[in-house]
Amino acid sequence: MEKTRNTEEEKKMGQKWVKEEHKASTSRVNTGFPVNTGKLSPMMKEYVKTKEEYSDCILFYRLGDFYEMFFDDALTASKELEITLTGKDCGLEERAPMCGVPFHAAETYINRLIEKGYKVAICEQVEDPKKAKGLVKREVVRIVTPGTTLDTMSLDESKNNYLMSIVSIGEHFGCAIADITTGDCFLTELDKPQKLLDEINKFTPAEIICNDAFLLSGVDVEDLKGRLGICVFALDPWCFDDQLCQETLKEHFHVGNLEGLGIGDYDSGIIASGALFLYLKETQKTALSHMASIRPYSAEKYMLIDSSSRRNLELVETMREKQKRGSLLWVLDKTRTAMGARTLRKFVEQPLIDKNEINRRLDAVEELKEQAISREEIREYLSPVYDLERLITKITYGSANPRDLTAFKSSLEMLPPIRYILEEMKVPLLQEIYEDLDALEDLLEAQNGKPALIAYWYKHERDSIMQRFDCREIKTNADIADWNKGKIPVALIQPSSAGHGLNLQSGGSTIIWYTMPWSLELYQQTNARLWRQGQQSRTVVIHHLVSAGTIDEDIMKVLKMKDKTQAAMMRAVKARGKA
């Protein structure tokens, strides 16, 4: 329920403040505070200090169970959200205009502001009010913009929510595109404004960030805002500093040079990408570890379709209603997952022109057509799969709830049987998908360069792992020393050799069980090589590669039963000893 604030006195107060104070700052909607700040109350001074740092945002300021807005933000929000304007004593002669929304319903109100093209800075209480001495410490934990919103309820699951970064340098444009909800990230370079417009119409981003030169490049920015509904924000010039952008990309992707990412030749593209990640770092206040790659592409690789042709062909939406129903995509879309729907949309929007690539896709379609039973089995296994890409993003942000984690678990359980079916496929594209569905590879990629210890049981498993990955087996004292110094990113260990007293806690905090042992003692002792006194991180992460319906699943159940029995026995012995 929304607070009731509707006195006539308070409405008049807001109007009076507009006349007396707001007239000094009419050039921008969100200046955020009155002219005379010296007499403000301590709490309001802290608000003003925060607002000065985020002057281009509507500041959601957490006070107890509400997010409050003051001064210009209150006037704007009350109008746009249709909530009552009230006031708060602030140390000035007149009360400060104020409005607020309950914290548990904030997402709805934030989305409404985002849809109208505003940025929202969320300022949370970062300490317990009961333990605070004086004012409760508050910090902006995230800035929500049209291109960085994470609310899956407000987003179309079949469509990417792109943020585009554009830098205009001379006659060329650097362009970077990212969807933080899925982790997708691309970059390219274009030599003509029309080609850039075609790319904008292709991706239809929710938000564009750019340098000042782009606004003067001849591109009709007002048309982008009006016809396509894209929010366009110009960033400060320092965001497009060449050296800063390069260092930002190196730091994010943990590389020594950009050639390793395959983008060394994209000079303006690097600047656009660096500015994009600087913007994301500033707004998201998190490491964005799920955005683990950036892929360069050439616009010439795909069929060039101008904006007029896209509209007339009705590829993804109809001309009149702007709806999917009745478009080419609507006819073709029989996908079972949100990820599949987005992929198909990309294929329709970006038709291939390379004959070999087209034939690769057609070969895969042909085999799936011929293998009707396998095809239907795959479709059946795909049906209960949730949007893994956006679930991973939620987990990365720490915003996943129990329902999300349950959905993530149930979705992952579908991957082994799908992979098992794909193993029998012959065409190269389906075989590549089979190889990509490698749980061990995914876990190692998720480490993002951090060390991982893989526990195996059989020699052939060790050989197979060593063929696929650059790794080293822990066998000698030198191996142990190098692991603890962080010199071995991926290490192998056999549980039988992971005996008592082997100290590996300084080298990493992740262990992956490739094969489960029957022995509870070996299992516990191997885990204890990392999970022991002196471990540098608070948490040791233990992964188990277990497929449903396999012997490994039975072993896991046996080990759990043994552990419970052992624990019960120890409790009984302790109880008898006390007696």
Buried (B, 14 or more C-beta within 10 A) or exposed (E): EBBEBEEEEBBEBBBBBBEBBBEEBEEEBBBBBBEEBEEBBEBBBBBBEBBEEBBBBBBBBBBEEBBBBBBBBBBBBBEBBEBBBBBBEBBBEBBBBBBBBBBEEBBBBBBBBBBEBBBBBBBBBEEEEEEEEEEBBBEBBBBBBBBBBBBBEBBEBBBBBBBBBBBBBEEBBBBBBBBBBBBBBBBBBBEEBBBBBBBBBBBBBBBBBBBEBBEEBEBEBEEBBEEBEBBBBBBEEEBBBEEBBBEBBBEBBEEEEBEEBEBEEBEBBBBBBBBBBBBBBEBBBBEBEBBBEBEBEEBEEBEEBEBEEBBEEBBBBBEEEEEBEBBBBBEEBEBBBBBBBBEBBBBBBBEBEEEEEEEBEEBBEEBBEEBEEBBEBBEEBBEEBBBBBBBBBBBBBEEBEEEBEEBBEEBBBBBBBBBBBBEEBEBEBBBEBBEEBBBBEEBBEBBEEBBBBBBBBEEEBBEBBBEEBEBBBBEEEEBBEBBBEEEBBBBBBBBEEBEEEBBBBBBBBBBBBBBBBEBBEBBBBBBBBBBBEEBEEEEBBBBBBBBEEEEBBEBBEEBEEBEEEEEEEEEEEEEEEEE
